Amino acid sequence: MATTALPPELRSDVETLWEYNQMHHEPRPVDVGIGLGGHDIGVATYAADLYHSGTFPLIVFTGANAPTTVDRFPRGEAVHFRERAIDLGVPAGAILVEPAATNTGDNIDFTHALLGQHGYLDSIKSVMLISRPYQQRRSYAICRKRWPEVEVVCGSLPLALDDYVVSIGDVDRVINMLVGDTQRIWIYPEKGWAIEQDVPADVREAYARLVEAGFTRRLLSE
């Protein structure tokens, strides 16, 4: 059975990666909110909150399925996120669905194409990427690389680390995802998929200790 208790001996390193992978942007008005698919329905919840607060007039939910989400969202991540937002009062006409993306690069590229198909692209000067908390920095770097002409703001449902782990229901999964996303900050620029970003020494050291502790399920081959 999955546990939601963060082991005390890991807390400092997990908190270091948790803080690093968030961009700490303040929400501000933008032209479109882009809800990135994944296992976290909080993305749709926060997108609805921001829509109601007037942060953006249009939402794109983007995402197909990964092996880890097909049971949770059998009709596709973006479809389920749209349904959640509508349940929370967002008008259906304010939502576009991109149902094919299977990675963050696709999320950006396919959203760009979808906005063009619907005649919005010329008016999009700024976007807000709404994601899992630890996906912010990676999605920011990918968007800046693939769609450099727009201003990018990042955001996630504002939850403290322990509350987020409880919301997901599996601390092991959260730590593995944190470690994997951190590695991607330097791997993706090497592959030409994202802009380069500074990785402080304490982040690399925390990452290395968590890898040594066995949190390797989301690592890429370097």
C-alpha positions as CSV (number, residue, x, y, z in Angstrom):
1,M,0.0,0.0,0.0
2,A,1.4,3.5,-1.0
3,T,2.3,5.8,1.8
4,T,2.0,9.6,2.0
5,A,4.5,10.1,4.8
6,L,7.7,11.8,3.7
7,P,10.7,10.0,5.4
8,P,12.4,12.5,7.8
9,E,15.9,11.5,6.5
10,L,14.9,12.5,3.0
11,R,13.0,15.7,3.8
12,S,15.8,18.2,3.3
13,D,16.8,16.9,-0.1
14,V,13.2,16.5,-1.3
15,E,12.4,20.1,-0.2
16,T,15.5,21.3,-2.1
17,L,14.3,19.8,-5.4
18,W,10.7,20.8,-4.7
19,E,11.6,24.5,-4.3
20,Y,14.1,24.4,-7.2
21,N,11.6,23.0,-9.7
22,Q,9.0,25.7,-9.1
23,M,9.5,29.0,-10.8
24,H,7.7,31.0,-8.0
25,H,6.0,33.3,-10.6
26,E,3.2,35.5,-9.4
27,P,0.0,34.9,-11.4
28,R,-0.8,37.8,-13.7
29,P,-3.2,38.3,-16.7
30,V,-2.1,36.4,-19.8
31,D,-3.7,35.6,-23.1
32,V,-4.2,31.8,-22.6
33,G,-3.8,29.3,-19.8
34,I,-2.3,25.9,-20.9
35,G,-3.1,23.0,-18.6
36,L,-0.5,20.4,-19.1
37,G,-1.6,16.8,-18.8
38,G,-0.5,14.2,-16.3
39,H,-1.7,12.4,-13.2
40,D,-2.5,15.5,-11.2
41,I,-6.2,16.7,-11.5
42,G,-5.1,19.7,-9.5
43,V,-4.0,21.2,-12.8
44,A,-7.6,21.5,-13.9
45,T,-8.7,22.8,-10.6
46,Y,-6.2,25.6,-10.6
47,A,-6.9,26.4,-14.2
48,A,-10.6,26.9,-13.3
49,D,-9.6,29.0,-10.3
50,L,-7.5,31.3,-12.5
51,Y,-10.1,31.5,-15.2
52,H,-12.7,32.7,-12.6
53,S,-10.2,35.2,-11.3
54,G,-9.8,36.7,-14.8
55,T,-6.2,35.6,-15.3
56,F,-7.0,34.4,-18.8
57,P,-10.1,34.1,-21.1
58,L,-9.2,30.8,-22.7
59,I,-7.9,27.5,-21.5
60,V,-6.2,24.7,-23.5
61,F,-5.9,21.4,-21.9
62,T,-3.3,19.2,-23.5
63,G,-2.5,15.5,-23.0
64,A,-3.3,12.0,-24.2
65,N,-2.2,9.3,-21.8
66,A,0.9,7.8,-20.2
67,P,1.1,4.3,-18.8
68,T,0.7,5.9,-15.4
69,T,-2.4,7.8,-16.2
70,V,-4.5,5.5,-18.4
71,D,-6.3,3.9,-15.5
72,R,-7.0,7.2,-13.8
73,F,-8.0,9.1,-16.9
74,P,-9.2,6.4,-19.4
75,R,-10.6,9.0,-21.9
76,G,-7.4,10.9,-22.0
77,E,-5.9,13.5,-19.6
78,A,-7.0,16.6,-21.4
79,V,-10.6,15.3,-21.8
80,H,-10.8,14.6,-18.0
81,F,-9.3,17.9,-17.2
82,R,-11.8,19.7,-19.3
83,E,-14.6,17.9,-17.6
84,R,-13.2,18.9,-14.2
85,A,-13.0,22.5,-15.2
86,I,-16.6,22.5,-16.5
87,D,-17.7,20.9,-13.3
88,L,-16.1,23.9,-11.6
89,G,-18.0,26.4,-13.7
90,V,-15.8,27.2,-16.6
91,P,-17.9,27.6,-19.8
92,A,-17.3,24.8,-22.3
93,G,-16.8,27.5,-25.0
94,A,-13.7,28.8,-23.1
95,I,-11.9,25.5,-23.3
96,L,-10.0,23.9,-26.2
97,V,-8.8,20.3,-25.9
98,E,-5.6,18.9,-27.4
99,P,-5.9,15.2,-26.9
100,A,-2.7,13.8,-28.6
101,A,0.4,15.0,-26.7
102,T,2.4,12.4,-24.9
103,N,5.3,14.6,-23.6
104,T,5.8,18.3,-22.7
105,G,7.3,19.2,-26.0
106,D,4.2,17.9,-27.7
107,N,2.1,19.8,-25.3
108,I,3.7,23.0,-26.4
109,D,3.9,22.2,-30.2
110,F,0.4,20.8,-30.4
111,T,-1.1,23.6,-28.4
112,H,0.6,26.1,-30.7
113,A,-0.9,24.4,-33.7
114,L,-4.4,24.1,-32.2
115,L,-4.5,27.8,-31.4
116,G,-3.5,28.5,-35.0
117,Q,-6.3,26.3,-36.3
118,H,-8.8,28.2,-34.2
119,G,-7.5,31.6,-35.3
120,Y,-6.1,32.7,-31.9
121,L,-2.4,32.5,-32.5
122,D,-1.7,36.0,-33.8
123,S,-3.2,37.4,-30.6
124,I,-1.3,35.2,-28.2
125,K,1.6,37.2,-26.7
126,S,1.7,35.6,-23.2
127,V,0.8,32.2,-21.8
128,M,0.5,30.6,-18.4
129,L,1.7,27.0,-18.1
130,I,-0.3,25.2,-15.4
131,S,1.3,22.0,-14.3
132,R,2.4,19.7,-11.5
133,P,4.5,21.8,-9.1
134,Y,7.7,20.1,-9.9
135,Q,7.1,20.3,-13.6
136,Q,7.2,24.1,-13.7
137,R,10.9,24.6,-14.4
138,R,11.1,21.9,-17.1
139,S,7.9,23.1,-18.9
140,Y,9.2,26.7,-18.8
141,A,12.5,25.7,-20.4
142,I,10.8,23.7,-23.1
143,C,8.3,26.5,-23.9
144,R,11.0,29.1,-24.1
145,K,12.8,26.9,-26.6
146,R,9.9,25.9,-28.7
147,W,7.8,29.0,-28.6
148,P,10.3,31.8,-27.8
149,E,8.1,34.7,-29.0
150,V,5.7,34.4,-26.1
151,E,6.1,35.5,-22.5
152,V,5.8,32.5,-20.1
153,V,4.4,32.4,-16.6
154,C,4.2,29.2,-14.7
155,G,1.8,28.1,-12.0
156,S,0.5,25.2,-10.0
157,L,-2.2,24.6,-7.4
158,P,-0.7,26.2,-4.4
159,L,-0.1,23.3,-2.0
160,A,2.7,22.7,0.5
161,L,4.9,19.7,-0.2
162,D,3.3,17.5,2.4
163,D,-0.2,18.4,1.3
164,Y,0.7,17.7,-2.3
165,V,2.0,14.3,-1.4
166,V,-1.3,13.5,0.3
167,S,-3.2,14.8,-2.7
168,I,-1.3,12.3,-5.0
169,G,-1.4,9.5,-2.4
170,D,2.1,8.1,-3.0
171,V,5.3,9.7,-1.6
172,D,7.5,7.3,-3.5
173,R,6.0,8.4,-6.8
174,V,6.4,12.0,-6.0
175,I,10.0,11.7,-5.1
176,N,10.8,9.7,-8.2
177,M,9.1,12.3,-10.4
178,L,11.0,15.1,-8.6
179,V,14.3,13.4,-9.2
180,G,13.4,12.7,-12.9
181,D,12.3,16.2,-13.6
182,T,15.4,17.6,-12.0
183,Q,17.7,15.5,-14.2
184,R,15.8,16.7,-17.2
185,I,16.8,20.3,-16.5
186,W,20.3,19.6,-17.8
187,I,19.6,16.7,-20.1
188,Y,17.0,18.4,-22.3
189,P,19.2,21.4,-23.3
190,E,21.9,18.9,-24.3
191,K,19.4,17.4,-26.7
192,G,18.2,20.7,-28.0
193,W,14.7,20.4,-26.4
194,A,14.9,23.2,-23.8
195,I,16.8,26.3,-22.9
196,E,19.7,26.0,-20.4
197,Q,19.1,26.9,-16.8
198,D,21.4,27.3,-13.8
199,V,21.5,24.3,-11.5
200,P,22.9,25.3,-8.1
201,A,25.3,23.0,-6.3
202,D,22.9,22.2,-3.5
203,V,20.3,21.0,-6.0
204,R,22.8,18.7,-7.7
205,E,23.9,17.3,-4.3
206,A,20.3,16.7,-3.2
207,Y,19.6,15.0,-6.5
208,A,22.7,12.8,-6.2
209,R,21.8,11.7,-2.7
210,L,18.2,10.8,-3.7
211,V,19.5,8.8,-6.7
212,E,21.8,7.0,-4.3
213,A,18.8,6.3,-2.1
214,G,17.2,4.5,-5.0
215,F,14.8,7.0,-6.5
216,T,15.7,6.2,-10.1
217,R,12.5,5.1,-11.8
218,R,12.1,8.3,-13.8
219,L,15.8,8.8,-14.8
220,L,16.9,9.0,-18.4
221,S,20.1,7.4,-19.7
222,E,22.8,10.1,-19.8
